[in-house]
Amino acid sequence: MNAAQIAQLAIILAPIAKDIIVEGNKIITTYRENLTQEQINKSLELSKSATWPELDFKP
């Protein structure tokens, strides 16, 4: 993943993530324990409205 892809993914995960750690081209996320429906909806909305770069999850 390049920097733009990591940044976009971090923005989308922000409402539901407890921690977001970037190590090189990897992103490690710990999710919140008590998620509200509103937080989940916000994350989904950010995902739908994002202008995604082409993602490549191949190793």
N, C-alpha and C positions, 0 to 999 in steps of 0.2 A: 504494500500500500504506500502511496506517496503522501506527502504532507497535506495536500488538499483533501484527499480521501479520509485521512485520519481526522482532520479538523471537522469535516462534515459529519462523520460518524459520532464524534464527541459532542457536537451540538445537539444531535438527535437523542443521544443517550443521557444528556445532562439532567432532564427532569426525573429520571428514574435511577440514576447512578449515585452511589455513595462515594466511590472513588473511581477516577479514570487515570490510568497510568500508561504512558507511551514509552515503549522500549524499542528504539530503532524503528522498524516498520511494523511493530506489533502494538495492539491496544489491549490493555487488560482492564476489565471493568468489574467492580463489586457493586451489586445492586442494593438498593435500600430494602430494608426488611418490611416496613409498613408502607406500602405504596397505596396511594389513593387512586380512585378511578380517574380523577381529574389529572393527576400526574401522568398516568398511562395514556389518557386521551391526548394530552399535550405532546407527548413523545410521538404518538402516532401521527398527529397533525403535522408536526415538524418533518416527519419522514415523508409524508405525502406532498408537502409543499416544497421540499428541497429540490434544488437543481443538482442532481447527483452526477459526479464524474463517473466514468465507467469504472466499476469496482472489479478487482481481480483478486480472488481469495486463494489462488493457487500458491503452493509453497515455493 
